[in-house]
Every structure is written in C-alpha cells, then in structure tokens.
Amino acid sequence: MSVNGTTDSFLPFSSDDLARLEAVREALLDPSPRRIGRLDQWGLADDYEIQAEIAEYSEHLITLADGTELDASLSIPKSLAPGRTCPAVVMPAPLSPLGHYSYLGMFPRWSRGGYAVLAYSQRGLAKSTGEIHCAGPQDVADATAVVDWLVAKDGIDAGRIGFFGASYGAGTSLLAAAQDRRIKAVAGASAWTDLLASLYENGTRHLKAFEALVKLFGEDRCSKEFRGVIQKIRANTIDDEVREFARVRSPRTYLDGYNEAATPLLLTTTWHETIFSVPAVIDFHQRLTAPKGLLIQVGDHGNAELPGLVGLPAKPTDMAYRWMDHHLGGTAGDGRPPRFDVRSEHMHDLFSDLRHATWADYALPKKRFHLADAPAGEVDGELVPDKPQAGWTRSVKATGKGTDIVVAPQLIQTGVAERLGMPHSYKTGDVDRGLAALFATAPLERASRVRGDLELRVTVKPQQADATIVAYLLDTDPATGWARIVTHAPYTFTAGQAGKATTVTFPLQPADYVVAKGHRLQLVIDTHDPFFSYENTTTPVFGIDITSPAGTESYLDVPLHPVD
C-alpha cells in the first residue's frame, strides 16, 4: 500500500512529507542501496542505512478475537543476545488516512535507542477492518490485545512498554494506560483529556471541529452507537447517553487510576487548539500526582509535532524520546533527562522556550478590567482598571451572520501560519458595531505579557432562546487598526434565559501572548462564529443586550504584567 494520498487530516502533511514517507516505507521494506539512496534528497539515507543494520522491519495484520484485523508496522532490534530483552514503544495511529504510516519517520530514532517499535491503525482506520468506536472500550481492549501480541515476540521486555500517540493516537494511548498497567509511560501529542469539554464548551457545540472529525472518521465506518451520538450532537441533544459516551472516552475519568499507578504522562497541546479543550488538558495535568510534563506551543492541533513524525527535530517528539528513555531505559533521546514541569512558547514566537515548575508558577496573577460605556463622542466602550462601571447597556443584533472576527478562518491551517510567524489579522475599525460590542484598554505604557487564565463576567439579555455570544480578546495596534486574536470563548444561553438579564461568568482559553508597547487590548463580544453551533441562524433577527447592573458589574480578568 502506498502512503501517498490525501492531506485531508488533522496532521497537515505536505506533498513533500507524503513523498518522504512513501520513500521511507520503500526503504524499510527493501533496504537496498537504490531504495535507501532515494532518501538522500531529504538527508535521511544514513538514518535508514543504520536502521536496516540494527533492526528488522516488517508489516503485519494483527488478528483480534472477533476477527478484526489491525494493520501494523513492527521493528525489532537484530541480534539480541540470548536472554536479553529490549523496551518497546507502541504507537496507535492519529486520525489520518495514512494510519500507522504517519509514524514511519520516528522509527530510526526508536531503533537506535534500542527499542522495539509497533505502530498500528485502530479498528476502522486506514486499512484496519472493523467499525470505529471513537476511542471507546473496544479500542482500549484492542490496545491490550496489541500489547499481548507484541510481548509474545522473543526479546520484548513486558515490563518496559510505553505508548506514544498523536491526536487520536494520544487519546487511545492515555485511555489504554488507564486500563493496562503493563503500560509504564505515555507521551501524548495534541492530546485530549475531556471529550465533552472539547465538543461542548459553555453550552456551545464546537460544530466545525466536530464535523471535521466525523468527515475524517467516515460516518459509514462508525459503530451504531457512535452514529447515534453523532446525530444527537448535530441535533443539540446533549443527553445522558452523549455524556456517558464522552465520559468513558475521557482520560480525566481515570485520574485516580493514573495517580495510584504513578503512570508517567507527558502531554502536549497548543494555545490556539481548535479540536480538543486546552483548559481541560491543563486542569488534568494540575491534578496528576504521577510524574508529569506539559508542553504548550504556538499554533493549532497537530502543527508542532508534525515535523517530528516525519523524522525532523520537534519539541513534542524530542521530549517523547527523553520521556521514554527515562522511564523505560532506552537511548533514543539526546541523553538529557526529561523535565517534570510546564514548558511553553509564547505567541507567535516558536523559538521561545519558557520553563516553570507548575502551572501555578507559570500563570501570572489576574488584573481586573471593568467594562465601561463609551466616552462622549466615542463609539466603543472601554476596559478600565480602576472601579466597577454600572448602568450602561450595549445592544447588538443576532442575524445569523457575525463579524469578520472568528476563532480561526481555517481549522489547523491558520495555526500552521501562526507557527510560521504569520498570524491572521483583523481590521477592527471595519467591524459592524450593530453585530458586536467592543471595549478597549488605553494604549499600554510598556510591553506586557498575557500569561495564564482569563475570565469574563457579563450580564446578557437575549430576546430569543439559545442565543450565543462569542468573546474575543484582541491585540490591536492603534497606529494601523490591525488586530490579532489573543484568546476567545463562547457562551450559549438556555431557553429559560430568553428575555431575562442573566449574569454569567466563564473562562476564556488560557494564553501566553506579548503585547507591544502602545498597543491596546480589545474585547469583542460577537453573536456568531461559524466555528461554533449556529442556533442564532435558525430564528429571525433578534436583539441581545449587554449590560452591567450595579452589584454584578461586568469585568474581564486578564493576567497582564509588564515584560521584564
């Protein structure tokens, strides 16, 4: 089977990446000078010549008890001395048409480190048969069966098994470790920890990401249970069945088990992650008492680890090699021990590298900005740091069409541009003030950093049921009028809140962002974003009043402090 094909994936492989992986696979299957020589154009020939000398690569169909066949790649060290064993890393596939071939670029590093490597596509994905259960109990049972199959091979140390996965493979890895104590360490890139929080934030469905997930899975390949849940989410029926479906597929459900077993967990995510909930990953990491590490980088889902999957340097994979070496005893990394801490980049500098012992050490104290009415002669409201501002109302219309400001113009690809230093920009002067309310700080007297957790309190009176607001915090340059998104969050009001002034307090996504001297922080409260659910499009145009009553004045808490 060729690995060439569509780049329609949460891992945005380029055409060059696909060509590289195809050439790598051919060289692994046939390590002849001609095949390995083809890798010279990427500087990989030496790596795979060494791979062929020290390890035996083969491809398999692992047959499960119910007859399902899992497509897999296996590499085992050659010439293990009698009685000697090696550690092993198992890699469940990401949600990609390539399946387990997505990891071929990592094989030489694992092999040089003395590991056996098994990569496989979960049931229903790529060339594996069976129905897709979305990381359910069946997939976890399959992972255990895969470990059984692997440890039956000569030379595999059943006491030194680790799991690495990206995206869907990260979730499978974490969930498998919760049930199979033979898994001694996990590294999950672009991981999720709470599936419901990822699909349903503050009463608001992440429909764009959800439909992208369903498209990649292929609805016709999904189990009856999964198809039923898909239809319920589309219909906004978030009932006990949906919640239970998400609960058993959420690593946070098994937090006590990880802590009791002291399972070492390394998690990576991104600041503008559009697929899985970043706050849920951070909260899970904070609650772990087992050995743990957290990496948060610039970009979106799958952006940061992608180079590492094709064999190039990347923080998520480099950290994974060190993580497994420390806990399993291999030598795939650079010889340095892993750091048990919070490691981060700030937007939009992927060369930044910050280290803090814990999230509490990392997050800066919040500074409160009160939402205030527009000064005389001005159009927009203010964010003022001194005292609560009561008694004003800003009215906007929900028309089913929001402003040009959105969470991400494109899933994944907008994050790729951010990692290349090209974040998307908005002209806030062109924003229709009939569709959104805007509030801004005075120009900052010093360059300042937003780092940590943010929170918005606001009172809203929607005239119709199921009204959604979306809050964006922007970095705006008054000299040019251009703005970039720092963070965001949606909130959807229930039918019972229609026609009532309701005060809500909710978190925005955490952020690490440096705002230049002279720039303003600007809060935009919009009524629609195509990323989220679209109830506001199913009713006639209606009004939404944003207010600040005495006693529950509206505010925005931002961890804003001058840059040292």
N, C-alpha and C positions, 0 to 999 in steps of 0.2 A: 504494500500500500504506500502510495506517495504521501508525504506530509504537505505537499503544495496544495493550496486551495484558498478558500475564502479567508479574509482577515476580519470577518464579522465575528467579533469576540470581545469579551471584557479585557482580554490581553491583546492590545493593538499591534500584533506582529506586522511589520512592514513586508513588502515583497522581497527585500533583501534578507530579512530574518527567515522567511519561509524557504528561500533558496538555500540559505546556510543550513537550516535544519534538515532539509532534504539531502544535501551533500553529506552532512554528518551521519545521517542514518545509513546512507550507502556505504560510507567508510566503516561504520561499526559492523555492518553485515558482511562486508568484503574488504578487509584491511589490506588491500593490495596497494603497491606504490602508486598506481594510477588513481585509485579512489581517494587515497589519503592526499595525494598531490593536488587534487582539486580544491582542498581546503587551504592551500597556500594563499589564495586571494583574500582570505579573512585572517590570515596569520595563525591558523589552527592546526596546521599539518603536524607540528611537533607534539601538540597535546594528544592528538588521536593516534599518532605512532606509538607514544608511550602507553596510551590506553590499550592498544592492541597487544603490546608486550606484556602488560601486567594483569589484564583482566579478560575474561571470556564473556562476550555479549551474545545474547540470544533473545528471540521473541517467542511469546507463548500465548496460548489461550488457557486461562485458569478456569476449569470447570467446577462450578459450585454444586451443592447438594441438590438444588432444584433444576439443574441442567443449564442454568445461565452461564455464559462464557464471558470472562473478563479478558480483554485484550491487554497485554502486558509486555514490558521490556525488562530484561534481567541482566545484570553484570555482576560477575563473581570473581574475586581475585584468583589468579592462577597459582598453582604450586604451593598451596598452603601446606606447611609441614604437618605430618601425621599428629593428630591430637590438638593442633592449633585451630583456633576459631577467629572469626572477624565480626566486627559490628555490622549492622545493616540499617539502611535508611529506606523507608517505604514512602512513595510519593503518589498519592491519589491525584488524578488529573484535575486541572482547572476546567471551568466551563468554556471549552474551546473546541471547535471542530477537529483540532489536531489531537485531542485527547492526551494520552500519556506522552506522545511525541513532543509535547510542549517543553518537556524537561531534558531533552537529549543533550543540550548544551551544558548541563550540570554534571553529566556522567564522569568526565575525566577528573574533575576535582575530587569527587567522592572516591573514585577508583584509586587515585594517587594517595588518598588518605587512608587506604586500607579497608574501605567499606565494600560490602555487597550492596547493590542498588536495585530496587524493584520499583518501577513506575507502572501504574495501571489506570485504565479508564473505568470509572464506576459504571454499574449496570445502566444500560440505556444510552450511554455517552459514546460518541465516536463509533468504534467497531464492536464495542461490547453489546451483548444482547440483553434482553430483559427490559422491564419498564423502569422509568425514572421515578424515584421516590423522594427526591429533593433532600438528600442527607438524612433520611429517616432511619428508623430502627433496622430496616432491611439492609441499608447501606453500611451501617455500623457492624451488623453481623457479617456482611461481606468482607469488611476490613479485617475482622478476626480470622475469617477463613483464609484470606490472603496471607496473613502472618503465619497461620498453620502451614500453608503450602510452602512458604519461604523457609521456615525453621526446619522443615523436613529435609532440606538440602544439606549436603555434607559441608561442614565448616562454618555454618551460621551460628553465632552465639545468641541463643534465645534470651539471654539476659541483657543483651545490648541492642535493643530495637528502638529506632527513632522514626518519627513521621515528619516529613516536610510537605507542605502544600501551599499552593497559591489560589486565592479566590475560593471557588467551590471546593478545591482540594484542601484548603486551610480549614474550612468548616468540617469536612469529613475527618481530617486528622485530629482536630480537637475533640470531636464527638467520639471517635474511636478510642482515644486515650481515656475518656471518662469511663469506658466500659471494659477495656482490656488493659490490665495492669502490667502486661508484658511490654507495653509501650513506655519507655523510660524517659523520653524527651520529645517535645513537639516544637516546631517552628512554623508559624502560620503567617503568610504574607497576604495582605489585603483581606484580613480575617473578619468574620462576623462573630458576635457573642450573644446577640439578642435578635432573633429573626423578626419578631413582631415590631420591635422598635425600628428596625430597618425598613419595614413595609408601611408602618402606620405611626406617624410622628405627630403628637399633639392633636389626635383625632383626624389626621390628614394622611391620605394614602399617597405613597410615592409611586404614582401610576406609571410615569415614564420609565423609571428603572424597573418596575415590576413587569411591564410588558416587554421590555428588552430581555429580561431574564426568561420569560415564557417563550419568546421567539427563539432564543438560543437553545433552550431545552428541546423545543419542538413539542407542541402540545399533544400531538398524536402519539408521542413516545412516553407520555406521563401516565402514571398509575391512575386508576379510577378515583382514589382518594385525593390525589394531587389535583386532578382535573376539577373535582368538585370544589376544592379550596380556591382554585383559580377563578372559577365562576362567582364564588361568594365575594372574593376581594373586588372583582370587577363591579359587582352589584352593591358594594359598600355594606355587605352583610358581615360585619366583624363579630361573629358569634362565638360560642364556647368551642365549637368544632375548629374554627380557624385559630383561636387562641391556643388550643391544645396541640394542634398541628405545629404551630410555631414553638410552643414550649419545649416539646421533646426534641426539637431541632436546634435548640439554643444552648451553647456551652454554659451560659450563666446558670442554667438549671442544675448543673452538676458541679457547681463551685465547691461545695463541701467535699466532694469526692476528690477533686484535684488537690485541695489543701490537705486532706487526710493522707493521700498517697504521696504528697510532696512532688507532684509531677512538674518538672521544669517546663514552663511555657514562654515562648518568645512570640510576641505579636507585633505586626506592623500594619500601619494604616496611613492615610493621607489627610491633609487638612480639608481639602475640598472633595472628599469622598462622596460620590453620589449614589452608591449602591448599598453599602452597609453603614449602620449607625456608628459614627465616631464616638459620641458620648458613651454609648453602651460598651465599646471596647475599653475606653478609659476607665469607666466605672468597674468593669470586670477586673482589669489589671490592678486597680487600687485594692480590691477585695481579696486578691490572691495572697496567700501567705507562703505558698510554694516558691521556689526560685523562679524569677520572672524578669522579663525585659520587654520594653515598649519602644518602638520606633515610629515617629510620625514625620512624614516628609511632604514636600511640595508636590501638588498635583492631584490626580484622581485615581480611582480604582485601577490597580494593575500597572500603573505607569512606572513606579520606581523599581519594581523587581524585574521588569521585562528584560533589560539588558543582561541581568544575571542568568535568566533562564536560557539565553542563547549563548552563554559562555563568557560574557564580558563582566567587568567589575560592576558591582551594585551593592549598596549597603544591605538590603534585605538578605541577599544570598550570602554575602561575605559574613554577615552576622550569624546566619544559619550554620555555616561551616564551623565557625568557632563554637557555637552553641552545642552542636553535636559532638565535636571533639572533646569538649569539657565533660559532657555527661556520658558519652559512650566510649571515649578512649581512642578515637581515630586521629588522623593528622591532615585533614582536608583544608584546614584554615591556615592562617599566617603565623600560628604559634602563640599568638596572644590569647589570654583568657577572655571570656565574654564579660561584658559589663552588666550587672544586675541593676538597671536604672532606667530612666527615661531619657531617650536620645531624640533630638528633633532638629528640623530645619525650619527657618522662618521664610515666609513668603516674601519675594519669589526668588530666593537665593538657594539653589540646590547645593551650593558649595558650603553653606553654613553648617555647623555641626555643634549643637549645644548639648550639654550633659547635666542632668540633675538626678539626685539620689531617688527622689519620689515625685509623684505628681504634685503633692503639697509643696514641695520645694520649688517645683517648676512654675506653678501658677502664681501670678502676681496678685496682690490684693486688688479688689474691685474699687473703682471710683464711680460715684453716682452722678449721673447727668439727668436733670429733670427736663421732661418735655414741656416746652413753653410755647405760647401762642406767638404768631409773627409780630415783630415790632411794627410800629406805624410806618406805612409806606412800603413794607416788605411783603413778599408772597409766602415765604416758607417760615415754619416755626423754628424754634431754637432748642439747643441742648445746653442747659446752663448748670453749672456745678454748685450754685450757692444754696438755694432754698426751693422747696416744692412749689410748683406752679399749678394753681387750681382755677377752675371756672371757665375754661376755654373749650371749644368744640371745633373739630375739623371734619367736614363732611366730604365723602368720596362716593363714587358710583361703582357698583359691580356690574359690569356689562358683558362678562364672559371673555373679555379681552383685557389683559393687563398692560402695563407699560413695557418698554423695551428691556427693562432690567429683569433678568432671570437668573436662577441658580447657576445654570451652565447652558450656553447655547447648544452644546453637543455633549452628550454623555461621553466620558473618557477622553475624547479628543481635545476638549477645552483644557483638561488637565495636562495633556501632553504639551500643549502650547505653553502652559504655565511653567512646566519643567524646563522649557527652552527659553524662559525669560520673556515670554510674550503673553502676559495675562490679558484677558478680554477687557475692553474699556467701554464706558458708557458716557454719554453726554447728558448730564443730569438737568441741564437747562432746557433740554428738549422734552423732559418728562411731562406728560399731561397731568396737571395738578387736579384735574377732575377725577382722575383714576387713582391717585396716590397722595398721601400726606408726607411731606418732607420736613425734617428737622436737622439742624446742623450746629456744630460747635463753632466757637470763634477759631480763627486760624491758630494752630499750635505754635507756641513760642519756642519750642525745642522739638527736635526729632524725638518721637516717642514710640514705645513698643506696646502693642496689644498682645498680651500673652496669658492665656488661661481661659477661664469660664466667663460667659456673659449671660445676662438675664434682663428680660424686658417685662415691665408691668404696664398695662394699658387697659383702659376701660372702653369697651366697644358696644355699640347698639346697632345690631344688624336688623334690617327691616324684613328679611326673609330667613327661612331655616337653612341650615347647613352652609352658612356663609364662611368663607375662608379669607384670612388675611395672611400676607407673607411679609415678614420684616427682613430687610436687608440692611447691613451696616456697610457703608462705602468709605473709601479713602478718596477724597475729592481735592483736586488741585484748583484753587480759585483762579489762578492765572490762565488756565486753559479751559476749565469747565469739564475736563475729563475725569472720570472716576473709575475705580476698580473695586470689586467686591472683596470685603474682608470676611464676612460670615453672614448667616441667614438662619431663619427658622419659620415654619408655617404654624398656623393655629386655625382649627375649624370649630365653629360654634354649633351646638346641638339644636335640634328643632325647638326644644323647650326654652332656648335662649333668644329666639327670634322676638324682636320688638322690645327687648329688655336691655338695659345698660348692665353689662357684665364685666367685672374686673377680672382679668386673667394675668397670671404671672408664669412665664415659661422661659426655658433656656434657649439661647442661640447656640449654634455649633461653636465649640471652642476654636480658638485661633492663635496663631503666632505671626504677627504682622508688624512691620516697622513703618510708621507714618512719618513722612518727611516734614521738616520744619516748614511752617506756613500753610500746610495742608489742613483740611477740615475733616472731621468725622461726620458723616451724614447718614441719618436714619431715614429709610424709605419704608413706609407701610403701604403695601400694594394690595390689590384684591384678587389677583390671579397670576399664576405661573404655570405654564404647561408641564412643568416637571411634576406638579402635584395633581391631586384629584380635581375634578372640574365641575363640582356642584354649581358654582357660580355661573356656569354656562347653560344650565338647564332651566332657569327661571328668567322672567323678564328683567330688565334693568331695575335695580333697586339700590337704595342708599345704605351706607354704613357710616355711622357717626363715631368718631374717635374723640374721646373726652378725657377730662382729668378732674373728677369730683374731689371736693375737699375731704380729706381723710384717707383717700385712696389715690393720691396724685400719681400720675404716670411718670415712670422713670426708666432709664437704661443704665444698668451696671456694667461697666467696662473695665477690665484690668489694664489700665493705661498708665504708663510711667515713662519718664524721660529715659532715653537711651544713655547708658553710662559712657 
